[in-house]
Amino acid sequence: MNAPWKAGSVGGREPFAAFVCDDDTLEMLRPVAEEMGWSVDKCNKGGLRNAVQTLSVSASPNILLVDLSESGDPLNDINSLAEVCEPGTVVVAMGQVNDVRLYRDLIVSGLQDYLLKPFSPDQLRDVLAQAQAVLNAPKHDEQQAEKPHISTAVIGTRGGVGASTIATSLAWLLSHDRERLTALLDLDVHFGTGALSLDLEPGRGLTDAIDNPSRIDGLFIERAMIKANDKLSLLSAEAPINSPIMTDGTAFFQLQEEFRAAFDCTVIDLPRDMLINYPHLLGDVNATVIVTELTLASARDCIRLLSWLKSHAAQSKVFVVANKVQTANLEIGRQDFESSIERKIDIMIPHDPKTASQAAKLGQAMVEAGKSSKASAKIIELTNLVLGSVSGGEDSSASPDKKSLMEKFGDFKSFLPSKKAKEEAPKV
């Protein structure tokens, strides 16, 4: 546990206040608060409604614990709390609703953590210690503004066009050449080649995440991901082909949230069927790479993908990459292909079976195995485009007059909730 909080306030604010609904929780809380160096007088009877009334006429504490047990509409009531809370307040909630959707929505809205009743004094102590650590952590707002997280999805128009090869090479370049902490998420749960192409064992990380989405936290990410190099980590699976995916997509949402906190870049190797079943995967993606071949079938599906992205992921910058391009015997020429999809091809990667074969034999990304090849040079060019898709002046999905709870309470998503609290999170 972290060292107890030293009595006193930051910027004239009280270090801690709590508003709980029942006597048992109040009696549990008081000795824990005293142990942390906080005044037990700030442990109040009354839930979220009392918190809103009190904070509307007094300064917000640095750490706020609120009980949602008597709330009929927790999300709406949290909005009311945000209106009276000062920015930077670390908010921890507790309640009796065992619902993964509520838990997810509360965390996304900006709460540091959610404790499911009943809980033990140790669990309460750990969550409050984590809140204290968040408050004491150095702020990196300027660095984050200069280097925002970049999330990229790579989608193939057809099987075999080389989307996985491009995704792996892109992730390797971001981590090795650009020295950015990068996560490679291979979402082909049964037949993914991300681990194989890097000479790694896939492990059970992705299947465990799908089976237990509520357990996904910083510690899970640290243990489940496979290191490819100092700055590249992989999450993949090799699930038995007689085991279909049974998930509502919550795990993928949680993984992306944790990746944003733990890495500089995320590269998602996204099979087309996953895009269809879980369209929210592209909700916060900065760049989408469509990998295609110059064929009639690929042209048809490229058109369909471009149309879908325009409607469902308008915030994402789209790059069309023609892969395995040969100088002769093309089914469709570049000009005709571009005419049919009604846009330019951004990158033309030449067919290079020799480098591809060498990469497979060595268990390396294609750009690592053939650093001087023309194909690698084009993938490097693609990497530059992806990095250029995000800048300090990037459009924000949230308009200035629609401030999120995150902005109200402080940037909590950049910190990782405690493991024990996550283990008590609602189950699906």
N, C-alpha and C positions, 0 to 999 in steps of 0.2 A: 504493500500500500504506500502511497505517496506520503511524504511528511505532512503532519497536520497543518492546516491553514493557520497562519499567524493572524491573531485578532486584529481588527482594523479593516478599513474599507479602501477600495480603489476609487479615486475620483470622488470621494465623499459618499460612496454607496456602501450599504451594508454588504458583508461578504455572503450572507445566506439568509433565506427565508423559506418556509414551508407552509403549505396549506393542505391539510389532510382531513378526510371525512370521518374517520372512526377513531375511537379511543385506543384500540389495540395498536394501530399503526403509529399513533402519536406516542404511545409509551415505548414502542420499539425505536422510534426515531430519536427521541431526546438523548439517550446515552451515546448514540452514534454521532449526533451533532456535537455534543460536548467533547467527545474524543477527537473530533476534527478541529476543535478550537473555536467552534461557533456558539453563539448564545442560544440557550434552550428557549429563551423568551421569544425567539423568532420562529418557533415551531407552533403554528397556529391550528386551531380547530376550524373546520370549514374548508370546502373543496375549491374548485376552480372559480366558482361564482364569487366567493369571498376574496379570492386572490385578485380578481378583476376590480372589485370595489375598493380594496385596499390600495392597489397600485395606481388607481386613477387619481389618488390624492397624495401619494407619497412616491419617493424615488424607488426604482427597481433595484433589487439586490444583484450581486454579481452571479450568484447561483440561485435558481428558483426551482423548488420541488412542488408540483401541483398534483392533486388527486382528481381524477376524472370519473370516479365511481358514481357520482350523482349526476353526471352530465348525460342528457338525452341525445345530444348531437356534439360529440367531442371535437370534430374538425371545425365546426362552426364556432364553438366556444373557444377553441384555440385561436381562431381569428380575432375574437374579442380580446383575448389576452394580449395578442400581438399589438393591438391598438394602444395599449397602456404600458407596454414594456419598452424599456429603453434599448437601443441597439447594443449588442455585445453581451446581453444577458444569456447565460447558459441555462436552458430549461430542460428539466427531467420530469417526465410524467409517470403516473402510476394509474392502474385501473383494473377492472375485472373482465373487460371484454377480450375474449380469446379469439381474435380475428386477424389473420395475416394481412388482409387488405388494410385494416385500420392501422396496424403496426407499420406497414410500409408507408402509408400516407402520412402518418405522424412524423416518421423519420425524414421523409422527403420534404415535408413542410418546414423542417428546421429544428425539431426537437433533438436534443442530444441522445436521449434514450427513453424507452418505455418499459416500466416494470410491471409484470403481470402478477396480480395478487392471487394467492398469498406468496410472500417471499420471505427470505430469512434475513436476519441482521447482517450477515456476511455479504449477501447479494446487494443489500442497500448500501453498505459501506463501500463496496467495490464501485458501484455506479456513481456515488458521490465523489469518490476519489478520482475517478475518470473525469468527471465534470470539472473538478479542481485542476486536473492536469491540462484540460482543454483551455481553461481560463489562463493558466500560467504559461502556456505554450507560446513561443515567439510567433508573431504574425508575419506572414509572407505575402501580403496583399500586392506589393509592388512587383515582386518576382512573378507571382501568378498572373498579374496583368501583362507582363512582358512575355511570359511563356505559358499561355493557356494550354489546358489539356487538349490533345488532338485525338479524336476518335475516327477511325477509318474502317469502312466495310468494303470487302472485296467480294463481288458476286460474278459468277460465270454465267454466260447466256446458255451454255450447254455443258454437259459433262465432258471433261477431257480438254477444255480450252486452255487450261493452265492457270485457273484462278488461285488454286492453292499454292502453286509455285510463285506466283506474283505476291500473294499475301505473305508467305514466308520470307521472301527476299526483301519485301518492303519493311517488315518488322526487323529483319537483321540489319538493314541499312540504318534505320532509325536508331537502333541501339548501339551498333558498332561504329558507324561513321559519324553519326550526329550525337552520339553519347547521351541519348535520352533513355530514361527508364521506360521500357516498353513491355506491354502485355500482348501476347498473341493468343487469341481465343478461337480455337478450331471447333466450330459448332456442327461439324459432321460427326455426330455422336457414334455412329456405327462404322463408318468407313473413312474417317479423317486421316490425312497423311502428314499433318503438321509435325507430329513427333517423329514419325518415320523419316521424313526428309531431313531432320536435324540429328538423326541417330540417337534418339531418346526413347525411353519407355513412356507411354502415355499416362500411366497411372490411373487412378480412379477419381481424380479430382473433380472432373466435370460431372460424372454420374452421381457422386456424393452430393454435389451442389444441387443437382436436379431433384434428388430424393429428399434433401433436407434444406430447403431454401432459407429457413429461419436461422440456420447455423452459419450462414455466410457472414463473416466479419474479417477484420484485418488478420487475425491469427489463422483463420481458415485459408485465406489467400496465401499467406506465408508458407503454410504447410502443404497445400494442395498443388501449387504451381511448380513446374519443373524448370530449373535454370538451364538455359541454353548458352548464355555467356553472362558476364558480370551485370549487364543491363537488360537482358532479354529473358523473360519468363513465359512459359507456355502452359495453357490449360486446355486439355483435350481429353479424349476418351477413346476406348476401343470396346464399346459395349457389345455383348452377344447379340447376334442378329435375330435371335428369338425373343429379345427384350425390347418392345416398343417404348418410345418416349412417352411418359405419362406425366405431364406438367402443364400448368396454366401459364407458364412463362415467367412466374415470379422470380425464379432463380436467375434467369438471364438479366432481369432488371436489377436485382441485387448485385450481381457480379459487375455489371457496368458501373454501378455506383461506387463499389469498392475500388475498381480499377481507376476511376477518376481521382480517388483519394490517394492511391498508392503509386501511381505511375504517371509519367509525362504523356505517354502515347498508348492508345489501344488500337490494335489491328484485329478485325473480326473476319475470319474466313467463313463466309455466310452462304451456305447452300440455298438454292432457290426455294426448296420446300420449307425451310425454316423461315424464310422471308414471308411466305404465304401464311404460315400458321401463327407467326409471332411478329406482326408488322411493327409492334412497339420497339423492336430491336434497333430500328433506325431513328427513333424519336430524338435522340441527342447526338447523332453522328454528324461530324463536321464535313467529311468527304466520303463519297461513294465511288468506288472504282468498278466499272462494268468491264469485265474481260470477255472479249469476243473473238471469233475467227471470221474471216471474210467468206462466209457461206450464206446461202439463202436461209437456212434454219436459224442461224445466229442473228441474221438481220431481223427476221421476224420477232425473235425473242428480245432482241435489243430494243426494238420499238416498244414492245410491251413493258419492259422494265423501265424505260425512260418515262413512259406515260404514268406508270405506277408511282415512281419517285417524285414526279412533279406534283402528284395529288397527295401523297402520304409523307413525304420527307422533303418538303420545299426548302427547309433550312440547309440541306446538305448540298455541297458543291459536287457536281457529278463529272467524272472523267471517263471517257470511253477509250479503252485500250485494246487495240487489235494485236493479238498474240500469234506467234508461230507463222508470221507472214513470209511467204515464199516469193521469189522473184518471178516465177513462172507457174503456169498451171493453176491460176487462181480461179475459184468458182465465181467470185464476184470481184471486180476491180474496186479500188479504193473510192474512186469518184462515184461509181454506181451505188456502193454501200452507203456513202455519206448522203447521197441524194435520197436514198430510201429511208434512212433514219432521221433525215432533215436536220443534221448537225455534223460538225467536223469530228473526225477521229483525233483525239488529243495525242496519243502515243502509238507508234507502229513499232512493235518488237519483232525483229527478224527471227525466223526459224533457226534454232541452233541446237540440233540434236546431240552434237558432240559434247557441248558444255552441260546440257541436261543430263546426259548419261554419266559424265564425270561427277557431277554433283550428287547423283543418286548413289554412285559407288562409294564416294567419300563421306556420305551422310552430312552434306553441307548445303546451305542455301545456294541457289544458282549464282547469285552475285558474288558469293565468296569463292566458289569453285572456278568461276571464269571472270575474274576481276577486270580483265582487259578486253573482254568480248563486246561485240556491238550490242548484243542483247542486254548485257549488264548495264551498259551505258544508257540505254533507254529506260531501264528500271530506275536507275539513279535520277534520270530526268523526271520520272513519275514521282519519285520521293520528294523532289523539289516542289513539284506542283501541289502535292498533298500538304507539305509544310506551309506553302504559300496560301493555302485555303483558309488559314486562321491567322488573324493578325489582331493587333490592339484595337483596330477599328471595326472588327467583325460585328455584324448585326446581332443584337441580342434578341432572343425569343421572347423575353419579357419586356413589355413597354414600360417607360418611366412611371406612368401613372398606375401601373399594376405591380406594386412592390410585393415580393414574395415574403413569406414568413421567415425564410432564410435570411433575407436582408434585414428584417425586423429584429430577429433574435441573434444574429451573428452567423458566420459561415461555419456551421457545424459539420457539414458533409465532408470537409477536408480532414476531419479527425475520425478515429476509429472507435466505435463503442466498445465497452468491455466485453470480454468473452462470456463471463458468467451471465450477464444480463441477456446476451443474445441467446444463450442456451435456454433461457426461460421464455423466449419469445414465442408468440402464438404459433401453433402448428396448423398446417393446412388441413 
